[in-house]
């Protein structure tokens, strides 16, 4: 089984690309969703309160995502503490998940794949990239957060140029180039690689 990373900066459209791969029968492990689920488990709740304070959970005991986002994207110490707590747990969860799959290849989707070291142990990486102005517009429409906050988030992530140097495949999601031919080509190539193993 080939383990492929799927990454891209905020607003690049990597989750949309992941959905297309899923529709083609490729299982996708969503690292961000799993991380959010892990943060709600009892063992991590105390640690999160120690890092962010009691207000990290709302009155309904859900994650205060706004607070976490503001803290981790304005202070590297918060970001490093959260990553050190959650990323090893996500990695263990990914390995267990892989052992349950029976396809030729699988995808590990992660926003900060390289930044967190989550690319370790993967066979290849697919980068989704888009122009920054388009990414900002998408996130404003999707999340309703300010351009200033979006730019702050972008500044904490590797640039597309940095990511591209470490990625074997690139999907350009600029609303000009057709997506499906790019995705089918990657899928065919990885199926071929898997069969050749």
N, C-alpha and C positions, 0 to 999 in steps of 0.2 A: 504493500500500500504506500502510495506517495502522499506525504503530508505537505500541503501547500499553504503558505500564509497568504492572506488577503488583507491589504492595508491601503491607507490613503488618508490624507489630511481631512479635517472636519469639512463637511460639505462637498467632498469629492464624489460622493455617490456610491461608496463601497458597499453599503447595505443593499442598495438597489441591484448592484452587480451580483452580490451574493444570492439574492432572490432568483436571479436568472439562472445561475449555476444550480441552485436547488431545484428549479423547475426542470433541469436536465438530469436530475437524479443524483446530484453530488451532495453528500451530507455537509452541512456547514455548522461549525462550532462557533457560536457568537461569544467571544471573550468578554465583551462589555456587559452583556446580559447576565452571563454566569457570574461575573465579578459583583454585579448589583445583588444577585441572589445570595451570594456568599456573605456579603456585608450584613445581611439581615439575620444570619445564623447567630445563635447565642454566643458562641466562642469569640466571634469577631465584634459583637456589639460593644463589649466592655473596652476592647482595644480602640475601637472607633471613638468612643466617648472620651478615652484618655487622650486621643490625638486632637479631636475637634471640639470637645466639650459636649455636655448633655444635649445641646440644641441640634446635634447631628441627626437626631430622630425627631419627627414631628409628633404632635399629640396623638395622632393615629398610629404611631410606631412605624411609619414609613421613613425612608431616607430623605433627609433635607438636601435634595440634590443642588438647590440653588446655593446653599451655604458651602457645600463641598466644592462645587465648581468655583465659587469666588475665592475660596482659600487656596485650593491647589493650583489655580492658574495665576495667583498673585504672589505666592510664596513657595519657593522650591522645597523648603523643609517639609511642609505639609505634603507636597506631591511625593517626595521620596519616602516619607513614612507610610503613606497609603500604599504606594507601589510595593514596598518591602513586606507589608502585611498581606496584600491581596494576590500579587502576581504568582508567588509559589503555589498558592491554593488553586488558582486558575490553571496553572500548568499541570498539576496533579489531576485535576478534573478533566483536562483535555486528554491526557494519556489514558485515563479510564474510558473516556468516551471513544477514543480511537480503537480500543480493544473490542468495542461492541459493534464496530462498523465492518461491512463486508464488501465495500466498493473498491474499485481500482485506485481511487484517490479521494482525498477529503480536503476540506478547507478549514483553516483556523482564521477566523475574521477578527482583527484587532486594530483599533485606531492607532495605538502606540506600540506597534509590533517591534520595531527596532529600538525605540527609546527605552523600552522595558526589558529588552533582552528576550522577548517572547518568540523571536525567530530562531533561537537555539533549538536544535533538534529537528528543524524543518528541512525538507528536501529542496524546496524552491519557494519563491515569493512572487506574488502578483501584486503590482501596484496599480491603483486607480488614481488617475490625476485629472485635474481640471483647472482652468484659470482661476486665480485667486478672487477676482471680482465676482465671478459666477458662483464660487463657493460661498462667499459672504452673503450674496443675495439668497442663495438656497437656505442657508442657516437662519437668516433673518425671517424668511417666510415660514420655515419649519418650526423653529424654537421660540421666535419672538424675542431673541436677546439682542442687545445693542451691537452695533458694528465694532465699537471699542472693545467689548468683551470677546467678540469673535476674533478680532486681531490679536488680542492677548493670548487666546487659546492657540492660534496659529503660531505665535512666537515661541510657544513651549514645545511645538512639534518639529521634527526634522523637516527640512524643505523637500520639495519634490525631487530636486537635483540630488540631494543626499540619499533619499530613498531609492531613486532610480539606479544609482550605482550599485546598490545591494540587491536589486530585484532582477529576476530573470525575465519576467513578463510585465508588460505595461498595457493597461486599458485606458485609452484617452476618452474621457466622458465630458466632452466640451459642448454637447448638443449640436455639433456639426458632423463629426465623424460617426458612422454607424457603429453601434455597439455590438450587435449580434455577430457579425463576421469576426470581430476581434475575439469575442468570447468563445465562439466555435473553434477558432484556430487554436486557442490555448487548451481547450478541452480535448481536441483531437491529439495534440502534441503530448499531453500528459497521459492520455489513454495509451498512446503508443509507447511511451516511456515505461509505463507500468507493465505492459505486456512483454516488453523486452527484458524485464528483470528476471 
